Amino acid sequence: MTDRIKRRTILQGGAALAGTLALGGWRSIEAGPQKELPTLVVFWLNGGPAGLFNSADSFLRNGAFGVTEQTVRKLDNDLFVDKDSLGKMPPMALRHMASINFRHGILRPHDHARAAVLQAGSRNQLLRIAAAMPNKTPVRCAVVNNLGFPVGVAATAPSEGGAGLERILSIEHVAGHVSSGQLSDVRAAYGMPATQTEINDQRSTFVAIELLVHAGANVIFAQPAYTGRQDRQFDTHGDDTGVASREVMAPITPSLALFLERTLVLPGRNVVTVLIGEFSRTVPASDHEPGGTATVIGKYLRTGTAGPQNADGSPPLNAGPAEGVWAYACAALRLGPAPFGKNPNPELIAPA
């Protein structure tokens, strides 16, 4: 009987190790038994997106940004999104999507507002999250594609708990850590030519991000917009109709929907996606607001809103600092005590 128990224990341990190696070889077995591998994906909407995307009901009465009853999709718990962008996400995403407000008090310049969201002094907020991850992988915090961080955010930052920033500029940087079958499948899914290696457009960006998810990276950051001004794609001044904002978002929508459809259902994985920029936009004139509203999507989120934006496009007066978004993301990642303190919106997270 004892011999059978010992043999069964060894076989179970071997199966667990095989499962670890199947993740691409990046996950450290030092992490111990981890039910799910968490990954945070941050899509930076550079310049600051209008609230029409994730707080559409704020503009129904005044018609700002071209919002009408026909352009809005209502989700659970009073979350209203733009029908033709976030409203086209897969059913799993629509059932687990939340809008989280933040207020940093900075109207201009863009550089300072970006730093207020992504940095705390010289510290990088994404590295702080990577340091809190239970699985220590070779790529702890990936910055994907040739756009890198937006102007105003340091391209280098002090490491956090051994986690450092790593630029990912070529598919070859990732290909060695996934199977050839995965590489071919992901390329084909997003329509990336087999001969392309540089990550310098939207399709290659999403291919690289999904491959990094399969490989087990902790945190992944990318600017997905290759339309509009390269240094501030969503900086849509004078866009009272929302036409310019929608034109920038439209090419992103199909790839984002595909990415969420493919990654939210990965077994043994907890992929949390955040869409965020440095500002929201004013009504009228689509100028800068001193804060904004992030969209967060993940399997442990409860769909809803932390509160709609005001009719002038500003975040609610009780909106917390940008660190509240990261605290919420950490709760969605199931990281336990987060480096950013208490989750400000526990009602939008399913109980553990």
Helices and strands as residue ranges (DSSP letters): H 2-22, G 29-31, E 37-44, G 56-59, G 64-66, E 72-74, E 80-82, G 86-88, H 91-94, E 97-103, H 110-118, E 119-120, E 123-124, H 125-132, E 141-144, E 165-168, H 172-175, H 180-190, H 202-215, E 219-222, H 243-249, H 252-263, E 269-276, E 291-297, E 304-305, H 323-332, G 346-348
